[in-house]
């Protein structure tokens, strides 16, 4: 919302009005759905997807244990290198960190 403020010795606020339309942007009752960019001149907001179809959610249990097993297998084959004591993983020129044992 925006409001005009009249300068003077007493505070006088005008009638509140929408600053911009929220049509097409995600909304929620229990949390903020925007952020203000540095400089306070822009907003970052979540836009609803263009298609109305259902999205896909992939739920993976114990994913970290599976990742560790795959990394160790790749390290044994020489396709990855674990730095002692296993805190960093190197895959070619890239690096993922941290990797916990």
C-alpha positions, 0 to 999 in steps of 0.5 A: 500500500502507498499513501500520500503524506502532506508535509507540515508541523502535523502528520497528515496521511492521505487515503491508502491505495495499492502501490501495484497489482499483485495479480499473478504473484504468490500470496500467503497469510502466515509469511512474507512473500516478498523482499526489498532489494538493496537500495529500497527501490525494487521488490523481489516477489514470487510469481505463480507459474504460467501453466495451471498444471500440477507440479512434481515433488520428489521426496528422498529419504536418507539422501545424504547417506546415499550421496556419501555411498556414491561419493565413496564409490566414485572415489574408489574408481578414481572419478572423485577425490575426498580430501582427508578427513573427508570434508571436501569432495572434488569432481574434476575441476568442480568442488562441493563442500562440505562433505561430512562423514 
